[in-house]
Amino acid sequence: MNKAIQMTRRFDPRRLAARGLAALALTLALLPVQAARAEIIDFDPETDAVPSIVDADDMARLEALSSAGFAYFFSAPSPGGRYGYAYVNGERGILDLGSGQLLALPDDVDGLRAVPGESAYSPMATAWEGDAAFRLVSLQARFDADGNLTGIGYHLVRVSLPDMRAESEPLAWMDDFEGQFVEFGPDLSMVLVMRAPGGGPIVAAPRTVTLGEPSFRLPGDPPDGLPGRLEPNPLGPVELQQQTVELALIDMDGSRDRVLESDLGEDEGLAAVSWDLGGGHLALTTRSMPDWDGDRQRDNDPPGAGLPNLGSINVREALGMVAPADNPLVTGSRMLVFDSVDGSLVKRFENRDYPQGLFAGLSFSPSGDHAVLSLALRSDLEGRDQPTYAFPSGLEHHLVHDLAIDKALAPPGADGLSASLSWLDDESLAVAVADEMDNRVLRYDVETEQAEPIWDRAGSFWQAFAGLDADGQLWQVVTATTVDQPLEVFSQHGDGAPRRISEINAEAAAASDLRYETVTWTDAQGTELEGLFVHHASQAYPPAQPGPVVVWQQGGPGGQMVNDFGASVEAPYSMLPNFGIPVFMANAAGRTVKSPQFFSDMAEGTHFGQLDIEQIKLGVEQLVADGVVDADRVGITGCSYGGYFTMQSTRTYPDFYAAANPQCSLTDLMEEFNFGYTPFISYLMGRAPMAEPMEYLKDSPMYGAKDVKTPTLIFHGREDFLPVPLINNIHDQLEANGTPVTFLRVAQEGHGFGFPSSQAYAAQLQLEFFREWLEVDKFVPPERAPSIFLPILGMRWDPRAEG
């Protein structure tokens, strides 16, 4: 059995790491472009040339920095930590975790073979046979000459290691299966399916409800739906069935089919699936929330059934108007444990018996003797009569023995929504937690309740895996990064030090030479806060004279702002410092660090639109008091909630910021309540605009645009779900104010810029904008000796460190 576990830190879809500027063959216009004082620039990334705004040296550095790619593991590595099935900078294969070599998958068998008119997706699911072989389920889609789907074939492929020989067998029964494949068992012995009672397709389309903050993909995010990926929210999106459906387990060869002893009813959906191979159990977590559509329509069509407005239970629940006894999230949610041999129901946990929160998963130990039951804790917020369960504040964990609650577990830091945990063996857990802007992994003994760090490096990780080899030695594989180092893969075995085994981002690393400093301060309520000041390594800290800074804010709100490499216009905190413009970034109220209360602080009372904005301003003022920052040279930027934060900051403090670059911005909370993510804005505001319109006006940048004096550069896509006309109006109001403003309005772009040409244009505008308004001269980094990667040692030799 593969005892390896996966911990994926919370992905915030608004947190971007742009890819691919360097891959773009830029067609530069011959004449430089000078932005007007008030201008709307319309740009089509597919047809328009990218103008030359910065010089060739600056452009080369922008391209190199934004070339940063990533590695992604499709599943946990092999049991001994020897191999991993991974995607590395556009290529997929078996990554040798000792040497760092990516072994190409053979393409001479069905399921992996490239065939004209077909498109293979692998893996749908994966499983290891020790360190000697690897199995995957592959989907092969067939198309006609017009690109229409004509059929789907499934194959079970086995690859031997390390010689990479492959054999394939068709899963013919799956080709004609009319139901829905929900999840494959971790050993690929069976698959959980959903179908109409008695068999056949599900006719009624499900409705999707997203519990917790809305989620959407942006450029640079890992692909959706990858097997083994943990969702960033313990609740997340759930498909609610609109008819009774049957659940069944089918053996992979199609020989045995057993129906589970419980159906899903109307307005019920699966929220989590947990497999227990050791004990022969399957645990399903269900949710129920009626009257939900969630597909907001910003037009004049009559609202569809279930559109969440003030009268819907979804909105009333978020506003704290529904008692737990009447809350369908509580009364209609449950955890069902089945015998995976015959499908019988062996244990039922009712969420109504755990009113402190909602079931967020059941994780079984390797033998199946133990499990951890996690709850997403409800939010009890100031000014609301009842708690909200759809928007939790933190996590609570309980040890389960013989399918009965044994005791509470409290690993340090595991009460935050960013935490994740999995079993190492029957006695201990690996727990990934947030630590300010870093991530840590702890080993936690469930009997003694003692914890020790097993990954304690500065920085953050996209994925972290840990397991025990045949000798009981701990191994880890981590895709780690910091603001001064792009992502690479690290491996650690036993008591040895972590070794870097990849050379994914050599070009970006060679173009970057940064340092970062920890900044601490205390807000008006006495809360201690901590952030990072990122600057070029050649710049002294503290500087001889106070200098410029750009404040960066992540999207959300929610999630953890992390110490990683950001080289896009939406996340320029590793880009701008390489041009001599430092960046300041910190987790303020509403982020999943410190405590559940710190997360809830943003939604308490009337804090939204005010508290975190004040906290970050106080952090900048601390840098000014320390002689690091010139009070007249402070910029600010961010995308999505970061764009809202930027606009609301310049509205609230019109004389504080010298330059603002809001991107893909939320601007009007009244419009958002009526036509956007109504339950989420209800949770954040705690009141409807009809009840307290002045609070909505105060917290909406749209209605304070007349007060903005800060020079502003706006980025927004024409296809963004946040309406472009609102941004047009803000631009026009700033122009009427006499405020310098430029609006880059990009065709075919949605929430954030995904085309390399859009990034190339915007990055030049952003750099020149902050140079101008923060009074920064062109920065020429000093020469430095190149470093050399030594793959055998898994390290990079830097000649500068010698002597």
N, C-alpha and C positions, 0 to 999 in steps of 0.2 A: 504494500500500500504506500502511496506517496504521502508522506507526512509533511511535505513542504506546504507552507502557508503563504498567502499573498496579503500584503497590506498596501493599499493604494491611498495616498493622502488625498484629502478633499480636493477635487478639481473644481475650480470655479470657472464656468464657461466664459466669463468676462475677462479672465486672466489670460492674456495672449502671449504667444511666443511666435512671431511671424516667421514664415519660412520662405525662402526661395527668391529673394531679390537678386542674388548672385546668379541664379539660373535664368534670369530674364535677359534676353539680348535687347538692351534698351536702345530705342531710337531717340537720340537726344536732338531736340531742336537746336538750330545753330545760334539763335539769339537768346541771351538770358532773359528771364521774366522778372519784372519788378511788380510785386503785388500792389494794387491800389489801396488807398486808405479805407475805402468802403467798396467792396467788390464781391460779386458772386462768380465763382469759377466753376463752370460745368465741364466735367471730364468724363469721357467714356474709356475705360481701361482697355477695351478690345480694339478700338479704332483710332484713338488719339495718341499722338506721340507724347512722350514724357519730356517736358522742357528741361533745359539745363539751367539750374538755379545756383547750385554750388559748383565749385571748381572740380577738376578731375580727381585731385587727391582726396577731397572730402567724399566724392561720390564713390570712389574705390573703397574707402573705409566703411561707408554706409552699406555697401554691397557685402563686404566681408563680414561685418558684424551681423547682418540680417540673414546670413547663410546658415545660421545655427540650426541644426536638425535635431532629431531625437531618436531614441530607441524605445521600443515598446514590446513587452513580453505578452504573448497571447495567452499564456497560462503559466502556472508555477513551474519552475525548473524541475529537472529530474530529481528523484529522492535523495541522491547523494550530492546534489548541487553541482553536477558535472556538465550538464547541457541545459539549454533553454531554447524554446521555439520563439523567435523574435523577429521583429521588424526593425531594421536598422537603416536609416537614411534612404528609404525607398526600396530596399531589398529585404526579402524575408528568407529565413533559413534557420538552421540549427546553430546556435551560438555556442562555441566551445568556451565554457566559463573558466577554463584554465589558461588557454592561450589567447582568447579573444577572437579567434578565427570564426568567420561566418561560413558554415558549410551549406552550400546550395542544395535545395531539395531536388531530387531527380525529377525529370520531366518526361519520363518514358512510360508512365503508367496512367491509367484513367483516374481522374480526380485531381491529377497534377499536370496532366498533359495540356499544352496550349493547342486548341483546335479552332480553326477559322469558323466564325459564326457562333462560338460558344464563349462563355465567361465563367471561370471557376472561382469559387470563393472557398478558401480553406484558411483556417479551420472553422467549421461550425462548432466543433468541440474537439478536445484533445485529451490524451491520456498517456502516461509513461508506463513502460514495463521495466522498472528499475532504471539503470543507466545504459541498458543495452538496446532498447528499442522504443520507438515513439509511434503512437497511433493517432489518426485524426479522421474526422468525418468531413468530407468535402462535398460541396454542392456544385453541380455543373449545369449552368443555364444555357438553353439552346434558343437561337433566334433565327427568324427568316431574313430574307434579303432586305426587307423594310425595317428591320430592327425590332419586330414584334416577338414577344416571348412565345415559343412554341412548345416548350417542355423543360422539365427539370430532372436531372439524374443525381443520385446520391451514391457515394462510394466510401467505403472504409479502407483507409490506406495505412499500411504498416511500413515504417522506415527503420532499418537496422542501423545501429551506430557502432563504430564511427565510419564504417565503409559506405553508408548512405545508400544501401540497396533498398528498393521499395517493391512492395507487392500490393495489389488492390483487388477488392471484391465489390461488386455492385450490391447496393441495398435496394433491391428491386421493389420490395413492398412499400418503401417510402415514396417511390415515384408516383404512385397512384393514391397515396393517402390523402383523404379529403379533410382531415381535421387540421390542427395546428400543433407543431412541435414546440413545446414550452421550454424544456431543458433536458440535456443529456446527462446521464449519470456520470460521476467523475471517473469511473473506470470503463465507461462506454459499454457497459453490459446491458443497459436499458435506457429508454427515453420516456420522459413524462409528456403526455399529449393531452390536448383539449379538443373536444368534439361535441356534436349534438348527441343527446341521449340515444343510445342504441347504435351510434356511429353516424358518420356523414358530416358534411360541412356545417359550420356555424353561420346561420343566415343573417342574424341581426348584428350590425356593426357595433363594436364596443365603443364606449365613451371613455376618454382619458381624463383622469383627474390628477393634478399634480399637488401633492401635499408637501408643504414646505415651500421655499421660494421657487419661482419659475425657473426653468432651465431651458437653454437653447445653445446650439453650437455656434462657434465663431471660428474664423481662420486660425489654424495652428492647433486646434483642439485634437486630442486623439480621436480616432473614429468611434462612432457610436456602436454599441452592440457587440463589442469584442468579448469573446468568452473569457472568463476569469476576471473581468474588470468589475470592481466594486463601484456602485453608484456613489456620487458625492454626498447624497443625503440619505439618512436612514429611512426616510419615507419615500420621497421621489414620486415619479409618475406611475400610476396604476391604471390598467385598462379595466373598466367596469363593464361586465357583460350585460347585454340587454335581453338575454334569454337564459334559461337554465342550460348549463353545459355540463358535460360528463368529463371527468378526469380519469386517466388510465395510464398504466405502465406497460410498455411493450418491450420485449427483449429485442436486442439489436438485429437479430436475424429474422425477426417477425414471427417467431415460433410460439410465443406465449404472450397473451394479452389479458391483463386483469384490471377490472374497473375498481377505482378507489371507492370506499364506502362513504362517500359524501360528494355531492354535486356543488357547483357554484350556482347561486341563484341570480336573479336579475339585480343589477346594481351592486354585484359582488365582483371583486377582482383579486388576482394573486399579487401579493406584494413581495414575497420572498420564498425561496425554495432552499431547503437544507437537506443534504444527503448524509446518512449515517451508514457507511459501508460496514463498519465493525459490528454494529448492532442490528443491521437490517431494517433501518427505519427511514422514513421520508417525512419531513416536516414542512407543512405549507402554512404561510401566514397570509390571511385574507384581510381585505378592507371593504368597507361599504360606505358610500356617500351618494345619496340619491340626488336627482335634479341637477346634474352637472353636464354642461356642454363644454365650456372652457374655450371654444373657438371664437374669440372676440372678432367682431366685424366693425372696422372703422369706416362705415358707410351708412347709407340711409335705409338699408333693408330692414324690414321689421325683425326684431330679435327672435332668434330661434328658441325652441323649447329648452328650458334649462339654462339659459344664459344667466350667469351669476350677477344679479343686481341686488339691491338692498333687501328685497323680500326673500331672496333665496337663502337656504340654510347655510350654504357655503360662506356667504358674506357675514351673516349673523353669527356664525361660529367664530370667524376671525375677529369680529368686534366684541366678543365676549358676551353674547346674548343668549347662548344655549347652555343649559345645565348639563353636566355629565350624564345624568340619567336619561336625558332626551337627545343626547348627541349620537348620531348614527355611527360616527367614527369609533365611539367607545362601545356602543351596544351591538354594533354589527361587525366588529373586528374579532378575529379569533386565530388561534394557532392549532392546527390539526396534525397529529402525528400518526402515520400509517405504517403498517407492516408491509415492507416492500416485496415480500414473497407472495402474499395472497391479497394485498390491498385492503385488509381490514383496518378499521379505525381503532387505535390502541390508547390514544390520549387526546383530550380536548382541553385547551386552555382558552377561557373566555376573557376578553379584554375588560369586560365590566368588573372583573375581580381584581383588576390592577388599575385603578382610576388615576394613578399618578402619571400615567403616560400610555403611549401606544406601543404594541409589539413591534420591535425593529429587527427581529431575527433570532434564530436559534442555531448556535454553532456547536456541532458535536465533536468530542475528542476522538482520536484515532480508533480507539476500541469501541466507542459508543457508550461507555459506562458513564461519562459525564457530558454535560453540555453547558453552554452559557446562554442564558436568555437575556436579551438586551431590550430595554424600553427607551423610546424617545419621550423624554419628560415633557409634560404639558407646560405651557407658559401661563403663569398667573401674573397679570400685568396691572399696573396702577391705573385706576379709573375704569376698570371693566368688572362687571358683576360676576362673570364666569370665566373659566380658563379657556384657552384655545389649544386644541390638540393638533390641528393641521400645521401649526407653526411652532415646533418644539423648541425648548431652550437648551437641552443637553441630553446626556445619556445616563442610564442606570443599568447595572449589570447584576445578574444573579446566577449562582452556580446551581445546576440541575443535576440530580443524581437519581437514577432509576425513574426518570421522567417526573420527578417531584422536586419542588424548590427546596434547596438545601440551605443556602445562606447568601447574603449580599457580598459582592466583590467590588473593591474600590481601588483598582490600579491607579497610581498617580497620573493625573491628567486625562484619564479615560472618561471623565464626565463631560468633556467637550464634544460638540458635534463633528469635529474633525477627526476624532479618535476612531481607530478600527482595531480589532483584535481577532486572533485565531490561535488554534492550539499548536504547540510544538510537540508535545507528547501528552500523556494522560494526566500529568501533574502540573504542567506549566503552559502559560500563554505568552505569545509575542504580541505586544501592545504598541501600536504606533500612535504617538500623541503630538500635539502642537506645543511648541515651546517658544512663545513670542513669535519671531519670524523664522524660526528653525523647526525642524522635525526631529524627533527622537524615537528610538525603538527600545522598549524595555522587555526583559524577561520576568514574568510574574508567576510566582508559585501560588497555586490556588489553595493549598493547605496552610502554609505559613503566612501567606499574604505579604511576602517580601518581594521587593522589586529591585532589579539591577539593570543598568543600561547595557545594551549590546550593540547599539548604533548611536554614537554620541558625537558625531562630527558636526561642525557648523554647516549650515545650509539646509536645503530641503531635498525631498525626493519625489519623483513621480510615481515610482513603484519601489517597494521593498519586499523581499522574500526572505524567509528564514526556514530552516529545517534541521533535522538531525540525521547524520549519515549512519551507516551500519554500526559504527563504533560509538555512537552516541555523541559525536562531536558536532557542535553547532556550526552551521554554515549560513552565509548571507549573500544575497545578490541585490544590489541597490543601484537604481539609476538616479544619480545625485548631481546637484548643481548648486551654485552660489551666484550672487550678483556679479562676481568677478571671474567666474568660470562656467562656460556652457556645459550642458548635460553630458555626462559620460557614464559608463557602466563600471561599477566597482564590485569586487568579489572578496569575500573574507571566509577563512576556514579555521576552525579551532581558535587558538589563542593568537594566531597571526594577525598582522595589521591588514587593513583593507588595501587591496591592490586595484588600481585602475587598469582594466583590461581592454578598453576600447580607445579608438582614436577617431571619434565621430566628428568632432568639431574643431579640428586643428586650425582651419582658416579663421574661424571666428575668434578662437583663443589667441591666435597670433596677432589679430588686429586689436585686441582688447588688453588694456593694462590698467586695472582698477584696484582700488582699495575701498573698504567700507569701515565706518566707525559706528559704535553703538551710542545712541543719544537717549538720555532718560530725563523725564520731567514729571511734574505732578499737576493734575487738572484742578479745577475749582472745587470739585467734590472730594479731593484728597486721593484720587486714584492715581497710582503710579503707572506711567506709560513708557514704552520703549520703542525706538525706531532705528532706522539705519540712515546714515549720511554717506552716499556713494560718491566718490570723486576719483580723478585720475591719480595713478600711483605717484606721478611726479609732482603732484601738488601737496605741499605740506599741510598737516593737520595738527593743531589749528593753523590757519593761514596767517601770514604776517599781517595782512590786511583783510577785513571782512569782504566776502565776495558774493556772487550770485547763487541762487538755488532754485530748482524747480520742484514743487511738491507734486507727488504722483499719488493718485487714488485709484484703487482697483474697482472693478464692477461689483455688482451684487445688489444690495448689501448682503452680508453673510460671508461665510467662508473665512479662510485665513490668508492674509497677505504674507507672502513667503520670500525668503532669501534665495532667489533663483535668478537665472539669466534672462533679462527682458530686452529684446532688441527689435521691437516693432513700434510704430507710432502710438499704438494703444498702450504699450507697456515699454516706454523708452528709458527705463532706469539703468540699463547697462549700455544704452546707446549714447545719450546726451553726455554722460560724464567722460566718455572717450573723446569728446570734442571740447572738454574744458568746462562743461556746465554741470555742476553737481546736482544730485537728486536726493530728496528727502522722502522717505516712505515709512509708514507706521500703521499698526493695527490700532484703530480706535473703537469706540463702542459699536456693537453690532457685528463684530468679528468673532470667530470661534476660537478665541484664545482666552487665557486667564480662568474663566469660570462661566457657568451657564448664566449667571446674573450679568456679567459683562456683555454677553451676547444679547440679553434681553434689554439692556439699558437703552438701546436705540429706540425700542418700541414702547418704553415706559412713558406714561403721561403724555407730554407734548415734546418729547426729545427729538423726534425725527425731523431732519432738516436743520438741526441746531447743535445737538450735543457733540457729535463727532467732528463737526466743522469747527466748533470752538476748541476742542481738544487738539486738533492738528495745528490750528493757529497758535495755540500756546506752545506747542513744540517748536514751531518756527521762531517764536519770540525767545525761547530758551537758546536757540542757536544764535540769535542776534545778541542776546545778553552775554553769551560766551565769546563773542567776537568772531564767530565763524561766518555769519551771514550779514550782508548789508541789507538793512531794512527796506531800502528803496529798490532792491534788485531781486524780488521774490516772484517767481512764476508758479503756475499751477496747471495741471493737465490730468486727464483720465477719460475713460470710455464707459458708456452705459451709466451705471450708478456713479462711476468716476466722473463722467461728464456732468451729471446732475450736481455732484459735489463741487465741481469746478464752478459751474454757473451760480449755485447757491452761495458759494464762498465770496464771489465777487459782488453778488447782490447784497449779502449781509455785511461785508467789510469792503466798501467801495474804494477805500484809500489804502488798503493793505497790500494788494497784489499788483505787480507792475505789468504782468502779462498773463493771459489765460488762453488755454487751448482745449476747449470742451469738445468731446467726440461722442458720436452716437448717443446723444443725451436725452434723458428723461427731463421734461421741462414743465409740464402742467399736470399737477396731481388731480385736479378736477376732471380733466379729460381722461386721465389714466383710470380713475374710479369708474367713469361712465362707459369707457370703450376699451380699456386695457385689462390688466391683471387685477381685477377688482378685489378678490379675496386678499391678495398680497398687500395691496396698498391699504386695505382696511386693517390688516394686522399691524402695519407700520404706523398708521395714523391713529388708530383706536377710535375713530369716529367717522361718520359719513359727512361729505361736504354740505349736505342739506342741513345737518345739525349744527356744524360750526364752520361756516364758510370762511371766516376770517383766518382760521388756522390753516386751511388749505391755501388761501392766498399768500399767507406769510411764508409757507414752506414750498411755494412753487416759484422757480426762477422766472417763469414767464411773466408773472405779475410784478416782478421787481426789476424788469429789464430797463425801465426808465431811469433807474438809479445807477446803472452800471457805467463806470468811467474807465474801467480797465481795458486796454487794447486787447482785442480778442481775435483768435484764429479758430474757426469752426470747421470740423470735419463731420460729414454725415452722408450716408448712402441713400440713394433715391428709393431703394427697396427695403429700407429699415422699417420694422414694425412700429417704431416710434416716429410719429408723423413728421414728414418733411415740411408741410406748411407751417407748423409751429416754429421750426428753426428759421424758415424764411422770415416770419414775423419778428423773431428776436433779432435777426440780422438787421432788418429795416429799422427797428426801434433803436438799436445801438447806433446806426447811421444817423438817425434823427437826433440822438444825444450829442452827436459830434465825436463819438468814440471810434477810434480806428478799428475796423472790423473787416475780415476777409472770410468768406465762406466757400470751402471746397466741397462742392456737391457732386457726388460721383454716381454715375449711372451703373446699374447692374450690381451694385454693392448693397448688402443688407446691414446687419448689425455688426459693424467692424469691417475693415478692408481686407479682402481675401486675394484680390488680384495682385501679383507682384508689381505691376505698373502703378496701381493705386498706392501701394506702399512706397514705391520709389518717388512718386510725385509728392505725397504727403510728408515723407521723411525730410525732403529738402525744404519744403515750406516750414515745417516745424523747427528745424535747425536754424534757419535764417530768421524766423520770427523771434525765437528766444535770444539769439545773438543780438538782434536789433534792440529789443525792448529791455533786456537785462544788461545791455552794454558789455557784451562779450566779444573780444577780438578773436579773429581766427586763431585757433589753437593748433600748434604744430607739436605733436608728441616727440619727446627726445628719442634718439636712436637707442635700441636695445638689442643685445645679442639674441639670436634665435635659440629657442629651447629644442631639445631632441627627445622624442618619445622612445623609451626603451621597453619594447613589448615583453621581453622575458621577465624583466623586473616589475613590469606594470607601473612604471613611473615615468616622469618627465625630468630630464636633467636640464637645469637652468644654469648656464655659465655665470649669470650674475650673482648666484649664491656662493660661488667659490671665492675663497680668500676673505 
